Amino acid sequence: MKLFIPGPTYVSQEVREAQAAEMIGHRSQDFVQLFNGIQSKLRSVFQTENRVYVAAASGTGLWEGAMRNVVGERMLICVCGAFGKRWVDVAASNGVAHDVLEVEWGEANQAAQVEKALNTQSYDVLAVVHNETSTGVENPVADILAKAKAVQPDLITMVDAVSSAAGADIRTDEWGIDILVASSQKCFALPPGLAFAVVSDRALDRASKVPNRGWYFDFLLMEKYLLRDMTPATPAVSLLYALDHELDLILSEGIPERFARHARMAEMTQAWAVDRMALFAQEGYRSKTVTTVTNTRQIDVSALNSYLKTQGMQLVNGYGPLKDRTFRIGHMGEIQPEDVETLLAHIDTFLAR
Ligand SMILES: *Cc1c(COP(=O)(O)O)cnc(C)c1O
């Protein structure tokens, strides 16, 4: 079954089998070696010199943890869809003071609006979603962060790259991302259960001044253990085997090649969608990893999915309030352009029935 849903994505058989390796103790030398190797490979994928925390959680857990680590006073949250909205809920439920900069869903957050907000109020953290999986929008993160840091140089920047890291070209260090969060079950093409946070020295320094960071995701504690190639609590060892194996596949494909493959799949899917129906995301800001199609033909998505299932494929309807207005095609991870071609041909067959 090929999953064209924006997480969890298709996991190759060899990666599924890698999880079956014999268990090791997480304080053993074998573990240290495994975790150390994973670190350097992850730094290549994230295009960073910074540390990468790996937690047994989904991305949301580490994102919530990140907020608790770095917000001392007040944060600004950019919203352009359902995941940005989730980060507002997470801030509210943690008692984190925040303001929201929301644009119409389907549009991208813009640097000029962020700049204006930062000129009127002081913040210690700016959060933005790189790839808004509900609307299929890719935000201009490089531009937003550059302009934001020009106004408030001490800002800590948090970027949700859950559905784009390892699929789209994200220059973590070059763009000045202090905390980048990702999950295993999207472009990494792994089973769910691992979360990643790339964390800068500046973010770590900020954390040292923030009280009540919690325990499980306390960056200072995670750092202390990472220096010994370990985690504070029991790691998901089997998933780390899978990660290690997948990272080898990613590196052997080549990082620029992987990004190019995702861009090609996005082009194919989006050209198809424009021809048959319409795209929900604003032109110029369309995701490389997921396409949100406006269902202008009112096709019955669950009937479409039942048909696709007989062909070994699945896509998914819209997210949250967009449930009935859109459907989504994920083209990420180990999905190949040939798979996309096959999927689109099957949808055409369904449409012609
Ligand atoms: C999937 C997703 C999340 C949630 O990640 P989990 O790993 O399910 O916690 C957050 N943000 C975006 C943009 C996503 O696509």
The ligand as an SDF file (V2000), in Angstrom:
LIG
                    3D

 15 15  0  0  0  0  0  0  0  0999 V2000
    1.9290   16.4700   11.0540 C   0  0  0  0  0  0  0  0  0  0  0  0
    2.2190   17.8770   11.4220 C   0  0  0  0  0  0  0  0  0  0  0  0
    2.3330   18.2700   12.7510 C   0  0  0  0  0  0  0  0  0  0  0  0
    2.0660   17.3250   13.8840 C   0  0  0  0  0  0  0  0  0  0  0  0
    3.1290   16.4540   14.0090 O   0  0  0  0  0  0  0  0  0  0  0  0
    2.9880   15.1490   14.9370 P   0  0  0  0  0  0  0  0  0  0  0  0
    4.2580   14.4290   14.6160 O   0  0  0  0  0  0  0  0  0  0  0  0
    1.7440   14.4490   14.4720 O   0  0  0  0  0  0  0  0  0  0  0  0
    2.8920   15.6150   16.3120 O   0  0  0  0  0  0  0  0  0  0  0  0
    2.7110   19.5610   13.0330 C   0  0  0  0  0  0  0  0  0  0  0  0
    2.9230   20.4470   12.0570 N   0  0  0  0  0  0  0  0  0  0  0  0
    2.7900   20.1220   10.7670 C   0  0  0  0  0  0  0  0  0  0  0  0
    3.0430   21.1640    9.7410 C   0  0  0  0  0  0  0  0  0  0  0  0
    2.4370   18.8270   10.4120 C   0  0  0  0  0  0  0  0  0  0  0  0
    2.2990   18.4880    9.1280 O   0  0  0  0  0  0  0  0  0  0  0  0
  1  2  1  0
  2  3  1  0
  2 14  2  0
  3  4  1  0
  3 10  2  0
  4  5  1  0
  5  6  1  0
  6  7  2  0
  6  8  1  0
  6  9  1  0
 10 11  1  0
 11 12  2  0
 12 13  1  0
 12 14  1  0
 14 15  1  0
M  END
$$$$
